[in-house]
Amino acid sequence: MKKTYKLICIDVDGTLYNDQKIIPEENKEAIQEASRKGIHVAITTGRMYHYGHLYGGMLGTDTITIASNGAFVKYQNEILNHQRLSYEDTLFMKEKIEKYSFFAHYNTWNALVCKGDLGDGNGYLAANEKLPADMKIDIVVTEDLENEFLDRKDQFLKAIVFSRGRHEDLRKLREEFRDHPRLGVASSSVDNLEIFRKDVGKEKGILALMKKLCITREEVMAIGDAENDLSMIRFAGLGVAMGNASDEVKEAADFISETNNEAGVAKAIRRFCL
């Protein structure tokens, strides 16, 4: 007997998007059909809430956003999960990141703070061009990170570090957090490292949403491609790896779909939900 899925959780980069950062029409059509069947769709991303909300809105149907690797979940006007870093842990992250002279973004639920050239933040600049005034992402470029940390004390959810080709140093930075009691790490690509609370994960965001929607774990389908998708792929009743996913993600998944350039999201939804 075919299982019934009531919630589909979809990663964005490398999953919903193709390599040109475009959502294939086939993905949109399958998601719309699933939504018409009464299946909830959640954009489940490492990016900030309004970014996920914006691109979820491009699907032509109502979606929910699980943001910042599950650390921030909002359903309608209710915040279901908000797992913030302590001020002390934010300073610790900064110290280790600066030890290796890496560029990083420090993110609250809707603010990006960085030192120096914004660089890799262009995706958020592009999002701000499309977002309405009351939903724009607050982008702060400063030479005084500690002052911003004080102004936004206990509000940060994560940092994302960009290797800019320095993969060995990124590996060393990862090691700095291996035995930390409160902080964990994961990558969403080979060129970055995300640092957040050890008890944060996309599955925690899904769990908060499941409780609100009265959905069981077996009724959840999760689709992703990278290390920061592992927790939700292992947690979901059906974990789907994209054809372009890392080997670790493929090994953890129940099913391997086509790549993000072949509308792998649509293929999985049609196979299991439609």
N, C-alpha and C positions, 0 to 999 in steps of 0.2 A: 504493500500500500504506500502511495506517495505521501511523504511528509508535507505538512502545511506550515509554511513560514509566514510569520506576521511582521517581521522586522528585518530589513536588509541594511546592513552597515557597510558603507563604501568609502574607502580611502580615495584621495584626490590625485596627488602627483604620482604618476606611474601606474595609475589604476583607472580612475574615471576619465582623466585626460589622456590624449595621445601625446607623442613626443613634441608636438607643435603647440602644446597647452590648449588644445581644442577638444571639446567634448564631442565625440562622434555622434551623429544623428541616430545611429542604431542604439546607442546607449540611452539616449533621451527617450526614444520610442518604447524601449523595454521597461524603463523606469516608470513612464507614464502608464503603461498597461498594468504594471504591478500595483501602482497607486490606485488605479480604478478598481482593482480587485480588493482594495481595503488594506493592502500591505503598507506598513509605514516604511519610509526610506530615511536613513540618517547619514548625512555627510559626516564621515568620521576621520578627522584630520589632525595633523600636528600643528596646523596653522591656527591663527586666531579666529574667534567666533564670527565676526562680521565678514571675514574672508570666506569662511565656509558657507555662511548664510547667503552671501552674494552669488557664489557659484552654484549653490543648491537651487537658487532662484532661477538659474538659467536652464533648469531641467524641465520647466513647463508644468510643474506640479508642486504641491506642498512638500517640503522636506524639513527634517529636524537637523540641528547641528550639534555634533559632539566635537569639541575643539580642544586644542592644546594637548593632544595625546590623551584625551579623556579627563583632563584636569578641570575643564569647564563645560558644563552641559546646561543648556537653557531650553525649556519647553514652554512655548507660548510666552508668558511673562514670568514664569517661575524658574528660578535657578535651582537645578537639581544636584549639581556638584560643583564645588569651587575649592580645589586643593592648592592652597598657596604655599609658597616657600617662606621660611622665616627670614628675617633680615640678616641674621648671622650666616645662614646657608647661602644667601645671595652674595654676600661678601666673599665667602669661601670660594664659590664658583668663579667670581671675578678674579680672585688671586691666582687660581690655577690656570685660568684662560690666559691671563696676562703673562704668566710664567713662560708660556710658549709663544707669546706675541701673536695670538690669534685674533681675528676679527669676529665679533659675536653680536647677536641681537639678544636683548633681555626683554621678555614679553610678559605683560600683565594680560588680563583677559581681553583688553582692547587697546593696549599701548605698546609700541616698539621703541625701546631705548637702545642707542648704540653710540659708540665713540668713534669719531672720524667719519670718513666717507661712507654713506649709506650702502653703497655697493650692491650686495646681494638682496637688498630690500626692495628692489624694483617691482617685484610682484605685488607688494603692498601699495606702492605708489600707483600702479596700474589699477588696483582694486579701488583706491580712493577716488579715482577719476569716474568710477561708475557708481559708487555708493552715495546715497543721499546725505545731506549735511549732518543729520543727527546720528548717522551710523559710520562716519569716517573713522579710520584707524588713526590714533594719535601717534605720530611719528616724531621722535625727539632725537636729534643728533647733538651730542654734547661732548665737551672735553672733561666734564666733571661727573662721572658716573656715580660716585658715592653720594653726591648731593641729590641726584635723581632717585637713588635708592632710598635716601632718607625721606624725600618728598612723597614717595610711593611705598612707604615702609610696609612690609608684609603683604604686598599686593602682587609680587611677581610669581609667575607659574612655571617658567622654564627659561633656559638660555639655549640658543642654537649657535654652534660654532662652525665656521666655514674653513675648510682646510686650504682652499686655493692651491691644491696640488701637493700639500705637505702631509701626505698620508702617514708617514712614519711618526711625525710629531703628534698627529691626531691619535694614533694608537697609544702613544705615551700618555697623552692627556686622559684618554679612557682609563688607563691603568690607575691614574690618580684617584679615581672614584670607586675602584673595585671593592674596597673594604669600608667605604663610608657608611655609617649606620643609617643615614637618612636620605642620601642622594643616589639616584641611579642614572644610567645613560642608555641611549639607543640611537641608531642612525636611521634616517629616512633615505639616505643615499650614501655612496662611498665617499662623498666629499663633505659630509657634515657629521656633527655629533650633537645630539640633543641631551640636555641635562635637566632633570626634574626630580621631584620627590620619588623616593623608592616605591611608595605605595600608590603611585600614579600609573595608569596604563589605559589603553583604549577600552579594555574589558571593564574597567571600573566605571567609565562613562556609560558604557552600554548597560551595565548592571543598574545604574541609577535610573536610566531611561526605562528599562524593563519593569522596574518596580512601579513606575508611574503609569505605564501602559498595561500593567498586569499581563505581561508576556513572559513565558518561560524560556530558559536557555535553549531548549530544543527547538524553539520556534524562531531562533535568530540565525541569519545567514550573514557572514562577514567576508568581505572581499578586499584583498590587499596585496602588496608586493614587497614590502621592505621590513627591516628588523622591528621598526616601531609598530608594525601590524601584527607581529607574532602573537602578542597576548590575546588579541581579539580573535585571531584565527584558531588558536587553541581553545578558547573559551566558547565560541559559538557552536550551536548545534551542527552547523555546516560551515566549515572554514574553507574558503576558496582562495587559491593562489593564482595570480596572473601568470601568463606564460613567460613574462619578462621578470618574474619574481626571483629573489635570491634563492639559492639552493636550500638554505635553512627554512625559508618560508614554504617552499614547495614540499619539503619533508614533513612539515607540521600540518599541512593542509589535508582536507578530505578529498579535494578535487582540484585539478589544475586546469584552468581555462585557457583561452587564447591570450595573446599579448594585448597591451593597451593600445597598440596601433591596429589591432584586429577586432576592436570592440569586445574584448574579453568579458567585460562587465555584462553586456547584453547577452552574450552567449550563455553565461552562467545563470542569469535570471530566467532566460527562456527555458533552459534545461530543467531547473528545479522549482520554479515558481509559476510559470505560465503554461 
